[in-house]
Amino acid sequence: MTDKQEERPEKEPADAPGSEQESSLDEAKATAEPAMEEPEVETEVTPEESEATAEPTPDEPEVEAEPASEEPTAEDKTIREEPEATAEPTPEATEAVTESTAEEPESESKVDSAERNKRLETARKAIASAKHHMRYNRRDAAREHLEQALSILEELGDQAGIADATFELGILSALQADHSLAQQHYQRALAMWQKLGDLVRQAQVLVQLGHVSYCLGDSIQAQAYYAEAHEKSSPTDTSV
């Protein structure tokens, strides 16, 4: 028995080939798979560093980025470089404009003066027609013409013409025996001729006031009017 046991060859360990294969597989896995078992170590940030990165320093304000201005095109440059051309008036045109503006007031004044003279002539003709009608006792027609003339003269502001028409209305009222109305017309005409300084016409109306005063029964006032009319018609010569 002892001899048979000695004859048996020693067996190699059973796991020798297998161990070689396992070692080769482990090497292949090591080369194929990334090293995920070793995570990256993050560096810890201190509180002071985090505050410094989070809050900007007051000395360095944030600068807003300005939009880039678009470069003008060639057409824009030509438009900007070429302003609108304004036509300057020539000296001849300026003189023509000034002459036309200067002539306008003159033309308007000519028209106004021509129209005024025309209306004054109409009023004078109306007064002349009234005198003619009074001569032939057509008193209603005479009054109509005198009132027409007085309306025109008052509108034009012709003081002498107003006094003349008012004086004729006084004569017409006296012819119609309306002495109070005649006295009012005479007094108005006298006041206007006194302002105008016409002594001859003042003397004429004073005489008529004397007649009206006699008709109204005031002989004393009538004599006063006659005396004043005499003084106006023959003023004293005060020259040396």
PyRosetta script that sets phi, psi and omega in degrees:
from pyrosetta import init, pose_from_sequence

init()
pose = pose_from_sequence("MTDKQEERPEKEPADAPGSEQESSLDEAKATAEPAMEEPEVETEVTPEESEATAEPTPDEPEVEAEPASEEPTAEDKTIREEPEATAEPTPEATEAVTESTAEEPESESKVDSAERNKRLETARKAIASAKHHMRYNRRDAAREHLEQALSILEELGDQAGIADATFELGILSALQADHSLAQQHYQRALAMWQKLGDLVRQAQVLVQLGHVSYCLGDSIQAQAYYAEAHEKSSPTDTSV")
pose.set_psi(1, -39.1)
pose.set_omega(1, -179.1)
pose.set_phi(2, -67.2)
pose.set_psi(2, -31.9)
pose.set_omega(2, 179.5)
pose.set_phi(3, -71.5)
pose.set_psi(3, -38.6)
pose.set_omega(3, -179.5)
pose.set_phi(4, -66.4)
pose.set_psi(4, -36.9)
pose.set_omega(4, 178.8)
pose.set_phi(5, -67.2)
pose.set_psi(5, -33.7)
pose.set_omega(5, -179.7)
pose.set_phi(6, -72.4)
pose.set_psi(6, -28.4)
pose.set_omega(6, -178.0)
pose.set_phi(7, -73.8)
pose.set_psi(7, -24.2)
pose.set_omega(7, -178.5)
pose.set_phi(8, -66.1)
pose.set_psi(8, 130.9)
pose.set_omega(8, 179.2)
pose.set_phi(9, -74.8)
pose.set_psi(9, 148.7)
pose.set_omega(9, 178.8)
pose.set_phi(10, -71.4)
pose.set_psi(10, 129.1)
pose.set_omega(10, -179.2)
pose.set_phi(11, -81.5)
pose.set_psi(11, 140.4)
pose.set_omega(11, 176.0)
pose.set_phi(12, -73.1)
pose.set_psi(12, 150.8)
pose.set_omega(12, 178.1)
pose.set_phi(13, -57.1)
pose.set_psi(13, 135.8)
pose.set_omega(13, -172.5)
pose.set_phi(14, -70.0)
pose.set_psi(14, -23.8)
pose.set_omega(14, -174.5)
pose.set_phi(15, -95.9)
pose.set_psi(15, 14.5)
pose.set_omega(15, 179.6)
pose.set_phi(16, -67.2)
pose.set_psi(16, -51.4)
pose.set_omega(16, 179.0)
pose.set_phi(17, -65.6)
pose.set_psi(17, -37.6)
pose.set_omega(17, -179.0)
pose.set_phi(18, -65.1)
pose.set_psi(18, -38.1)
pose.set_omega(18, -179.4)
pose.set_phi(19, -64.5)
pose.set_psi(19, -34.0)
pose.set_omega(19, 177.4)
pose.set_phi(20, -66.9)
pose.set_psi(20, -41.9)
pose.set_omega(20, 179.6)
pose.set_phi(21, -64.5)
pose.set_psi(21, -42.5)
pose.set_omega(21, -179.2)
pose.set_phi(22, -63.2)
pose.set_psi(22, -37.7)
pose.set_omega(22, 179.7)
pose.set_phi(23, -66.3)
pose.set_psi(23, -36.5)
pose.set_omega(23, 177.7)
pose.set_phi(24, -67.9)
pose.set_psi(24, -37.7)
pose.set_omega(24, 178.1)
pose.set_phi(25, -65.7)
pose.set_psi(25, -39.5)
pose.set_omega(25, 179.3)
pose.set_phi(26, -64.3)
pose.set_psi(26, -37.2)
pose.set_omega(26, 177.8)
pose.set_phi(27, -67.1)
pose.set_psi(27, -38.6)
pose.set_omega(27, 179.2)
pose.set_phi(28, -64.5)
pose.set_psi(28, -42.4)
pose.set_omega(28, 179.2)
pose.set_phi(29, -63.8)
pose.set_psi(29, -37.0)
pose.set_omega(29, -179.3)
pose.set_phi(30, -63.8)
pose.set_psi(30, -36.7)
pose.set_omega(30, 179.9)
pose.set_phi(31, -78.8)
pose.set_psi(31, -32.0)
pose.set_omega(31, -175.5)
pose.set_phi(32, -79.0)
pose.set_psi(32, -46.2)
pose.set_omega(32, -175.0)
pose.set_phi(33, -85.1)
pose.set_psi(33, 139.6)
pose.set_omega(33, 176.9)
pose.set_phi(34, -70.4)
pose.set_psi(34, 159.8)
pose.set_omega(34, -178.3)
pose.set_phi(35, -80.4)
pose.set_psi(35, 83.1)
pose.set_omega(35, -179.4)
pose.set_phi(36, -87.4)
pose.set_psi(36, -11.6)
pose.set_omega(36, -176.9)
pose.set_phi(37, -76.8)
pose.set_psi(37, -12.4)
pose.set_omega(37, -178.6)
pose.set_phi(38, -110.7)
pose.set_psi(38, 89.8)
pose.set_omega(38, -179.6)
pose.set_phi(39, -69.2)
pose.set_psi(39, 155.9)
pose.set_omega(39, -179.8)
pose.set_phi(40, -72.1)
pose.set_psi(40, 137.1)
pose.set_omega(40, -179.2)
pose.set_phi(41, -88.6)
pose.set_psi(41, 115.8)
pose.set_omega(41, -180.0)
pose.set_phi(42, -82.0)
pose.set_psi(42, 139.5)
pose.set_omega(42, 178.7)
pose.set_phi(43, -80.1)
pose.set_psi(43, 133.2)
pose.set_omega(43, 179.8)
pose.set_phi(44, -76.1)
pose.set_psi(44, 137.6)
pose.set_omega(44, -179.4)
pose.set_phi(45, -100.2)
pose.set_psi(45, 132.4)
pose.set_omega(45, 179.4)
pose.set_phi(46, -74.9)
pose.set_psi(46, 155.2)
pose.set_omega(46, 178.0)
pose.set_phi(47, -58.2)
pose.set_psi(47, -36.2)
pose.set_omega(47, -179.7)
pose.set_phi(48, -64.7)
pose.set_psi(48, -40.6)
pose.set_omega(48, -180.0)
pose.set_phi(49, -67.8)
pose.set_psi(49, -38.1)
pose.set_omega(49, -179.7)
pose.set_phi(50, -65.9)
pose.set_psi(50, -40.1)
pose.set_omega(50, 177.5)
pose.set_phi(51, -65.5)
pose.set_psi(51, -36.1)
pose.set_omega(51, -179.2)
pose.set_phi(52, -66.2)
pose.set_psi(52, -37.4)
pose.set_omega(52, -179.6)
pose.set_phi(53, -78.4)
pose.set_psi(53, -30.4)
pose.set_omega(53, -175.9)
pose.set_phi(54, -78.3)
pose.set_psi(54, -45.0)
pose.set_omega(54, -175.4)
pose.set_phi(55, -101.6)
pose.set_psi(55, 129.7)
pose.set_omega(55, 176.2)
pose.set_phi(56, -76.2)
pose.set_psi(56, 148.7)
pose.set_omega(56, 179.4)
pose.set_phi(57, -70.4)
pose.set_psi(57, 143.4)
pose.set_omega(57, 179.9)
pose.set_phi(58, -64.8)
pose.set_psi(58, -23.1)
pose.set_omega(58, -179.2)
pose.set_phi(59, -73.6)
pose.set_psi(59, -19.3)
pose.set_omega(59, -177.0)
pose.set_phi(60, -118.1)
pose.set_psi(60, 82.6)
pose.set_omega(60, 179.2)
pose.set_phi(61, -68.2)
pose.set_psi(61, 153.7)
pose.set_omega(61, 179.1)
pose.set_phi(62, -69.6)
pose.set_psi(62, 131.2)
pose.set_omega(62, -179.3)
pose.set_phi(63, -100.1)
pose.set_psi(63, 118.6)
pose.set_omega(63, 178.0)
pose.set_phi(64, -75.7)
pose.set_psi(64, 140.0)
pose.set_omega(64, -179.9)
pose.set_phi(65, -76.1)
pose.set_psi(65, 122.2)
pose.set_omega(65, 178.6)
pose.set_phi(66, -76.1)
pose.set_psi(66, 139.9)
pose.set_omega(66, 178.2)
pose.set_phi(67, -65.9)
pose.set_psi(67, 139.6)
pose.set_omega(67, -179.0)
pose.set_phi(68, -69.4)
pose.set_psi(68, 124.7)
pose.set_omega(68, 179.5)
pose.set_phi(69, -73.2)
pose.set_psi(69, 135.0)
pose.set_omega(69, -179.7)
pose.set_phi(70, -73.3)
pose.set_psi(70, 137.1)
pose.set_omega(70, 178.7)
pose.set_phi(71, -71.1)
pose.set_psi(71, 132.0)
pose.set_omega(71, 179.8)
pose.set_phi(72, -64.7)
pose.set_psi(72, 144.0)
pose.set_omega(72, 177.7)
pose.set_phi(73, -77.4)
pose.set_psi(73, 174.2)
pose.set_omega(73, -180.0)
pose.set_phi(74, -64.3)
pose.set_psi(74, -36.0)
pose.set_omega(74, 179.7)
pose.set_phi(75, -66.7)
pose.set_psi(75, -40.8)
pose.set_omega(75, 178.4)
pose.set_phi(76, -62.5)
pose.set_psi(76, -40.6)
pose.set_omega(76, 179.6)
pose.set_phi(77, -61.8)
pose.set_psi(77, -41.7)
pose.set_omega(77, -180.0)
pose.set_phi(78, -66.4)
pose.set_psi(78, -36.8)
pose.set_omega(78, -179.9)
pose.set_phi(79, -67.5)
pose.set_psi(79, -42.3)
pose.set_omega(79, -179.8)
pose.set_phi(80, -69.7)
pose.set_psi(80, -36.6)
pose.set_omega(80, -176.9)
pose.set_phi(81, -77.0)
pose.set_psi(81, -15.8)
pose.set_omega(81, -177.3)
pose.set_phi(82, -113.2)
pose.set_psi(82, 91.2)
pose.set_omega(82, 178.2)
pose.set_phi(83, -69.3)
pose.set_psi(83, 163.5)
pose.set_omega(83, -179.7)
pose.set_phi(84, -64.9)
pose.set_psi(84, 133.0)
pose.set_omega(84, -179.0)
pose.set_phi(85, -84.4)
pose.set_psi(85, 122.1)
pose.set_omega(85, 177.6)
pose.set_phi(86, -103.9)
pose.set_psi(86, 130.5)
pose.set_omega(86, -177.6)
pose.set_phi(87, -74.3)
pose.set_psi(87, 119.8)
pose.set_omega(87, 178.4)
pose.set_phi(88, -81.2)
pose.set_psi(88, 133.4)
pose.set_omega(88, -179.5)
pose.set_phi(89, -68.9)
pose.set_psi(89, 140.4)
pose.set_omega(89, 177.7)
pose.set_phi(90, -76.4)
pose.set_psi(90, 158.3)
pose.set_omega(90, 177.9)
pose.set_phi(91, -57.7)
pose.set_psi(91, -35.3)
pose.set_omega(91, -180.0)
pose.set_phi(92, -65.3)
pose.set_psi(92, -41.4)
pose.set_omega(92, -179.9)
pose.set_phi(93, -66.2)
pose.set_psi(93, -39.0)
pose.set_omega(93, 178.9)
pose.set_phi(94, -63.4)
pose.set_psi(94, -43.2)
pose.set_omega(94, 178.8)
pose.set_phi(95, -63.3)
pose.set_psi(95, -38.1)
pose.set_omega(95, -179.8)
pose.set_phi(96, -65.2)
pose.set_psi(96, -39.7)
pose.set_omega(96, 179.6)
pose.set_phi(97, -66.5)
pose.set_psi(97, -44.0)
pose.set_omega(97, -179.7)
pose.set_phi(98, -65.3)
pose.set_psi(98, -37.8)
pose.set_omega(98, 178.4)
pose.set_phi(99, -65.9)
pose.set_psi(99, -40.4)
pose.set_omega(99, -179.5)
pose.set_phi(100, -66.2)
pose.set_psi(100, -41.4)
pose.set_omega(100, 179.4)
pose.set_phi(101, -68.8)
pose.set_psi(101, -34.1)
pose.set_omega(101, 178.4)
pose.set_phi(102, -71.0)
pose.set_psi(102, -30.6)
pose.set_omega(102, -178.9)
pose.set_phi(103, -78.2)
pose.set_psi(103, -23.4)
pose.set_omega(103, -177.0)
pose.set_phi(104, -62.5)
pose.set_psi(104, -50.5)
pose.set_omega(104, 178.4)
pose.set_phi(105, -60.3)
pose.set_psi(105, -37.6)
pose.set_omega(105, 179.2)
pose.set_phi(106, -63.4)
pose.set_psi(106, -42.2)
pose.set_omega(106, 179.9)
pose.set_phi(107, -65.4)
pose.set_psi(107, -40.3)
pose.set_omega(107, 178.5)
pose.set_phi(108, -64.7)
pose.set_psi(108, -41.5)
pose.set_omega(108, 178.8)
pose.set_phi(109, -65.3)
pose.set_psi(109, -35.4)
pose.set_omega(109, 177.9)
pose.set_phi(110, -64.5)
pose.set_psi(110, -42.6)
pose.set_omega(110, 179.0)
pose.set_phi(111, -64.0)
pose.set_psi(111, -43.3)
pose.set_omega(111, 180.0)
pose.set_phi(112, -63.0)
pose.set_psi(112, -45.2)
pose.set_omega(112, -179.4)
pose.set_phi(113, -65.7)
pose.set_psi(113, -38.6)
pose.set_omega(113, 179.2)
pose.set_phi(114, -66.0)
pose.set_psi(114, -42.1)
pose.set_omega(114, 178.5)
pose.set_phi(115, -66.6)
pose.set_psi(115, -38.4)
pose.set_omega(115, 178.8)
pose.set_phi(116, -63.9)
pose.set_psi(116, -46.7)
pose.set_omega(116, 179.8)
pose.set_phi(117, -62.1)
pose.set_psi(117, -37.3)
pose.set_omega(117, 178.9)
pose.set_phi(118, -63.8)
pose.set_psi(118, -43.1)
pose.set_omega(118, -179.3)
pose.set_phi(119, -71.2)
pose.set_psi(119, -35.2)
pose.set_omega(119, 175.9)
pose.set_phi(120, -63.1)
pose.set_psi(120, -40.2)
pose.set_omega(120, 178.2)
pose.set_phi(121, -64.5)
pose.set_psi(121, -37.5)
pose.set_omega(121, 177.1)
pose.set_phi(122, -63.2)
pose.set_psi(122, -41.5)
pose.set_omega(122, 179.6)
pose.set_phi(123, -65.8)
pose.set_psi(123, -40.5)
pose.set_omega(123, 179.2)
pose.set_phi(124, -64.0)
pose.set_psi(124, -40.3)
pose.set_omega(124, 178.5)
pose.set_phi(125, -65.4)
pose.set_psi(125, -36.5)
pose.set_omega(125, 179.0)
pose.set_phi(126, -66.1)
pose.set_psi(126, -38.2)
pose.set_omega(126, 177.5)
pose.set_phi(127, -66.9)
pose.set_psi(127, -42.2)
pose.set_omega(127, 178.5)
pose.set_phi(128, -63.0)
pose.set_psi(128, -40.2)
pose.set_omega(128, 177.8)
pose.set_phi(129, -65.4)
pose.set_psi(129, -37.1)
pose.set_omega(129, 178.6)
pose.set_phi(130, -64.1)
pose.set_psi(130, -42.3)
pose.set_omega(130, 177.5)
pose.set_phi(131, -61.5)
pose.set_psi(131, -39.9)
pose.set_omega(131, 179.0)
pose.set_phi(132, -64.4)
pose.set_psi(132, -43.0)
pose.set_omega(132, 179.9)
pose.set_phi(133, -67.3)
pose.set_psi(133, -34.7)
pose.set_omega(133, 178.1)
pose.set_phi(134, -67.0)
pose.set_psi(134, -33.4)
pose.set_omega(134, -179.9)
pose.set_phi(135, -64.6)
pose.set_psi(135, -29.4)
pose.set_omega(135, -179.2)
pose.set_phi(136, -108.9)
pose.set_psi(136, 22.7)
pose.set_omega(136, 175.9)
pose.set_phi(137, 59.6)
pose.set_psi(137, 26.8)
pose.set_omega(137, 173.4)
pose.set_phi(138, -95.7)
pose.set_psi(138, 73.5)
pose.set_omega(138, -168.6)
pose.set_phi(139, -72.9)
pose.set_psi(139, -34.1)
pose.set_omega(139, 178.4)
pose.set_phi(140, -65.2)
pose.set_psi(140, -43.3)
pose.set_omega(140, 177.5)
pose.set_phi(141, -64.6)
pose.set_psi(141, -38.5)
pose.set_omega(141, 179.1)
pose.set_phi(142, -62.5)
pose.set_psi(142, -44.3)
pose.set_omega(142, 179.5)
pose.set_phi(143, -63.1)
pose.set_psi(143, -38.8)
pose.set_omega(143, 179.9)
pose.set_phi(144, -61.9)
pose.set_psi(144, -43.3)
pose.set_omega(144, 179.4)
pose.set_phi(145, -67.9)
pose.set_psi(145, -39.1)
pose.set_omega(145, -179.4)
pose.set_phi(146, -67.2)
pose.set_psi(146, -40.8)
pose.set_omega(146, 178.5)
pose.set_phi(147, -65.9)
pose.set_psi(147, -37.1)
pose.set_omega(147, 176.0)
pose.set_phi(148, -63.1)
pose.set_psi(148, -46.2)
pose.set_omega(148, -179.8)
pose.set_phi(149, -63.5)
pose.set_psi(149, -42.7)
pose.set_omega(149, -179.0)
pose.set_phi(150, -63.6)
pose.set_psi(150, -37.9)
pose.set_omega(150, 178.5)
pose.set_phi(151, -63.3)
pose.set_psi(151, -43.3)
pose.set_omega(151, 179.7)
pose.set_phi(152, -66.0)
pose.set_psi(152, -44.2)
pose.set_omega(152, -176.3)
pose.set_phi(153, -67.7)
pose.set_psi(153, -37.5)
pose.set_omega(153, 177.1)
pose.set_phi(154, -66.7)
pose.set_psi(154, -36.6)
pose.set_omega(154, 177.9)
pose.set_phi(155, -66.7)
pose.set_psi(155, -36.9)
pose.set_omega(155, 179.5)
pose.set_phi(156, -82.5)
pose.set_psi(156, -16.6)
pose.set_omega(156, -179.6)
pose.set_phi(157, 75.6)
pose.set_psi(157, 28.3)
pose.set_omega(157, 179.0)
pose.set_phi(158, -84.2)
pose.set_psi(158, 102.5)
pose.set_omega(158, -173.7)
pose.set_phi(159, -67.0)
pose.set_psi(159, -42.8)
pose.set_omega(159, -179.8)
pose.set_phi(160, -64.4)
pose.set_psi(160, -41.1)
pose.set_omega(160, 178.7)
pose.set_phi(161, -66.8)
pose.set_psi(161, -38.4)
pose.set_omega(161, 177.9)
pose.set_phi(162, -62.1)
pose.set_psi(162, -44.0)
pose.set_omega(162, 179.4)
pose.set_phi(163, -62.9)
pose.set_psi(163, -39.9)
pose.set_omega(163, 179.9)
pose.set_phi(164, -64.5)
pose.set_psi(164, -46.7)
pose.set_omega(164, -179.9)
pose.set_phi(165, -65.7)
pose.set_psi(165, -36.7)
pose.set_omega(165, 179.4)
pose.set_phi(166, -67.3)
pose.set_psi(166, -39.2)
pose.set_omega(166, 177.6)
pose.set_phi(167, -62.1)
pose.set_psi(167, -42.3)
pose.set_omega(167, 179.4)
pose.set_phi(168, -67.8)
pose.set_psi(168, -33.8)
pose.set_omega(168, 175.2)
pose.set_phi(169, -65.3)
pose.set_psi(169, -33.6)
pose.set_omega(169, 175.7)
pose.set_phi(170, -65.1)
pose.set_psi(170, -42.5)
pose.set_omega(170, 177.9)
pose.set_phi(171, -62.6)
pose.set_psi(171, -43.5)
pose.set_omega(171, 179.7)
pose.set_phi(172, -63.1)
pose.set_psi(172, -41.3)
pose.set_omega(172, 178.9)
pose.set_phi(173, -65.3)
pose.set_psi(173, -37.6)
pose.set_omega(173, 178.2)
pose.set_phi(174, -66.6)
pose.set_psi(174, -38.2)
pose.set_omega(174, 176.6)
pose.set_phi(175, -63.4)
pose.set_psi(175, -31.3)
pose.set_omega(175, 178.9)
pose.set_phi(176, -89.3)
pose.set_psi(176, 10.7)
pose.set_omega(176, 176.9)
pose.set_phi(177, 64.5)
pose.set_psi(177, 23.3)
pose.set_omega(177, 174.5)
pose.set_phi(178, -100.1)
pose.set_psi(178, 78.1)
pose.set_omega(178, -171.6)
pose.set_phi(179, -70.3)
pose.set_psi(179, -33.8)
pose.set_omega(179, 178.3)
pose.set_phi(180, -63.8)
pose.set_psi(180, -44.5)
pose.set_omega(180, 177.9)
pose.set_phi(181, -66.4)
pose.set_psi(181, -37.5)
pose.set_omega(181, 177.6)
pose.set_phi(182, -61.7)
pose.set_psi(182, -42.0)
pose.set_omega(182, 179.1)
pose.set_phi(183, -61.2)
pose.set_psi(183, -39.8)
pose.set_omega(183, 178.6)
pose.set_phi(184, -63.3)
pose.set_psi(184, -45.3)
pose.set_omega(184, 178.9)
pose.set_phi(185, -62.9)
pose.set_psi(185, -41.4)
pose.set_omega(185, -178.9)
pose.set_phi(186, -65.3)
pose.set_psi(186, -43.4)
pose.set_omega(186, -179.5)
pose.set_phi(187, -63.8)
pose.set_psi(187, -38.3)
pose.set_omega(187, 177.5)
pose.set_phi(188, -65.9)
pose.set_psi(188, -44.5)
pose.set_omega(188, 179.1)
pose.set_phi(189, -62.9)
pose.set_psi(189, -38.1)
pose.set_omega(189, 179.8)
pose.set_phi(190, -64.3)
pose.set_psi(190, -43.4)
pose.set_omega(190, -179.7)
pose.set_phi(191, -62.3)
pose.set_psi(191, -38.3)
pose.set_omega(191, -178.7)
pose.set_phi(192, -72.8)
pose.set_psi(192, -38.0)
pose.set_omega(192, 178.8)
pose.set_phi(193, -72.0)
pose.set_psi(193, -28.1)
pose.set_omega(193, 173.6)
pose.set_phi(194, -66.3)
pose.set_psi(194, -39.6)
pose.set_omega(194, 176.1)
pose.set_phi(195, -65.0)
pose.set_psi(195, -37.0)
pose.set_omega(195, -179.4)
pose.set_phi(196, -80.2)
pose.set_psi(196, -13.9)
pose.set_omega(196, 178.6)
pose.set_phi(197, 74.9)
pose.set_psi(197, 25.0)
pose.set_omega(197, -179.9)
pose.set_phi(198, -90.7)
pose.set_psi(198, 99.1)
pose.set_omega(198, -176.5)
pose.set_phi(199, -69.8)
pose.set_psi(199, -36.9)
pose.set_omega(199, -178.8)
pose.set_phi(200, -61.9)
pose.set_psi(200, -47.4)
pose.set_omega(200, -179.8)
pose.set_phi(201, -69.6)
pose.set_psi(201, -32.0)
pose.set_omega(201, 175.6)
pose.set_phi(202, -62.2)
pose.set_psi(202, -41.9)
pose.set_omega(202, 179.5)
pose.set_phi(203, -64.1)
pose.set_psi(203, -39.8)
pose.set_omega(203, 179.9)
pose.set_phi(204, -62.5)
pose.set_psi(204, -46.3)
pose.set_omega(204, -176.8)
pose.set_phi(205, -72.1)
pose.set_psi(205, -30.7)
pose.set_omega(205, 177.4)
pose.set_phi(206, -65.3)
pose.set_psi(206, -37.6)
pose.set_omega(206, 176.1)
pose.set_phi(207, -62.0)
pose.set_psi(207, -43.4)
pose.set_omega(207, 179.4)
pose.set_phi(208, -66.8)
pose.set_psi(208, -35.4)
pose.set_omega(208, 176.0)
pose.set_phi(209, -65.0)
pose.set_psi(209, -35.5)
pose.set_omega(209, 175.8)
pose.set_phi(210, -63.5)
pose.set_psi(210, -42.1)
pose.set_omega(210, 178.9)
pose.set_phi(211, -62.3)
pose.set_psi(211, -45.4)
pose.set_omega(211, -178.1)
pose.set_phi(212, -64.7)
pose.set_psi(212, -38.0)
pose.set_omega(212, -179.9)
pose.set_phi(213, -64.0)
pose.set_psi(213, -38.8)
pose.set_omega(213, 176.1)
pose.set_phi(214, -63.3)
pose.set_psi(214, -41.5)
pose.set_omega(214, 179.3)
pose.set_phi(215, -65.2)
pose.set_psi(215, -30.0)
pose.set_omega(215, 179.0)
pose.set_phi(216, -87.0)
pose.set_psi(216, 1.0)
pose.set_omega(216, 176.8)
pose.set_phi(217, 86.3)
pose.set_psi(217, 14.5)
pose.set_omega(217, 180.0)
pose.set_phi(218, -110.4)
pose.set_psi(218, 83.4)
pose.set_omega(218, -176.0)
pose.set_phi(219, -71.6)
pose.set_psi(219, -34.8)
pose.set_omega(219, 179.5)
pose.set_phi(220, -61.8)
pose.set_psi(220, -45.6)
pose.set_omega(220, 178.8)
pose.set_phi(221, -65.8)
pose.set_psi(221, -33.9)
pose.set_omega(221, 177.6)
pose.set_phi(222, -62.5)
pose.set_psi(222, -44.3)
pose.set_omega(222, 179.4)
pose.set_phi(223, -63.5)
pose.set_psi(223, -37.5)
pose.set_omega(223, 179.0)
pose.set_phi(224, -64.0)
pose.set_psi(224, -41.2)
pose.set_omega(224, 178.8)
pose.set_phi(225, -64.9)
pose.set_psi(225, -40.8)
pose.set_omega(225, -178.8)
pose.set_phi(226, -65.2)
pose.set_psi(226, -41.1)
pose.set_omega(226, -179.8)
pose.set_phi(227, -65.0)
pose.set_psi(227, -42.3)
pose.set_omega(227, 179.4)
pose.set_phi(228, -66.1)
pose.set_psi(228, -37.4)
pose.set_omega(228, 177.8)
pose.set_phi(229, -63.8)
pose.set_psi(229, -36.8)
pose.set_omega(229, 178.9)
pose.set_phi(230, -65.7)
pose.set_psi(230, -40.5)
pose.set_omega(230, 178.4)
pose.set_phi(231, -64.2)
pose.set_psi(231, -38.9)
pose.set_omega(231, -178.8)
pose.set_phi(232, -69.0)
pose.set_psi(232, -36.4)
pose.set_omega(232, -175.8)
pose.set_phi(233, -78.6)
pose.set_psi(233, -25.0)
pose.set_omega(233, 179.8)
pose.set_phi(234, -132.1)
pose.set_psi(234, 75.6)
pose.set_omega(234, -178.9)
pose.set_phi(235, -67.5)
pose.set_psi(235, 149.4)
pose.set_omega(235, -179.6)
pose.set_phi(236, -72.6)
pose.set_psi(236, 136.0)
pose.set_omega(236, 179.1)
pose.set_phi(237, -79.4)
pose.set_psi(237, 110.7)
pose.set_omega(237, -178.3)
pose.set_phi(238, -97.4)
pose.set_psi(238, 5.1)
pose.set_omega(238, -178.8)
pose.set_phi(239, -75.1)
pose.set_psi(239, 147.9)
pose.set_omega(239, -178.3)
pose.set_phi(240, -83.2)
pose.dump_pdb("model.pdb")
